[in-house]
Amino acid sequence: MRVPMSQGDSSQSQQDHDADHLPEGDERYLLRNRRQIRGLLRQLRDQRAVVTMHVAGRDMAVPTAVLEVDEDDDCLILDGSHNDTSNRAIEDAKYLLCYAQLERVNVRFRLEKAQRIERDSHVAFRANLPDALYHMQRRESYRLETPITDSPVCTIRQEQAQGGDLSLQLRVTDISSGGLAVSLTAGMPLLEPQRTYRDCTLQLPGAAPIVLPLTVCSQHKQTLPNGSEGFRIGMQFSDLPRGADETIQRYIFRVDRQRNARKSGVF
């Protein structure tokens, strides 16, 4: 993707420059988890979001886009400008302040010393992943309520100390980048709070099964749609395997996009 760049880069709107500034001390919105940071940067890439990059020490704002998030090198690739003056300023800057939006929620991060490279015969910039990222979300954690007709399935397995194996295959009722929830109906064995079940499988529609550990972090009674009593179990992703976070984010983005399209009458 090439983002149009103009000679007047420094005349970006004040709204971009002041994009919902947040006090640095507000830890509620500060992410330091590398997996979560990579996930949000990939969403910027997948949604082709415009990233406004402010050059340190200069009154200059350059529109760009995330082209790649490299998990091997822990770096990201950003699009360059058609304006060589802007490219030189980016290359010489000690740091860059970046602002963007995901689903109308502001994202802000700082990049240290970007390296100029060539990508597909165009100027691009390589920078290390930010150490932290502000995601000024309205909710503490966005959780997707899964559609009944297109739900992930979670299989929870664990050898039992008293003999026999635990093997529960459950529909995932909601999912986020940090975990998932399932429902237990009457007669099913309860899961142990704070216990990590290490041999679990998450099957997302249209994707290969993900083998992962899941930790029980919440458990409470609920009334199911058929009127029976059950339990809602919240489970945290303890240690996602390589590439799994991107697969989960793609599923969330796809379902969200389809729902928004239905609401707007596209299909």
Order of alpha helices (4+ residues) and beta strands (2+ residues): alpha-beta-alpha-beta-beta-beta-beta-alpha-beta-beta-beta-beta-beta-beta-beta-beta-beta-beta-beta-beta-alpha
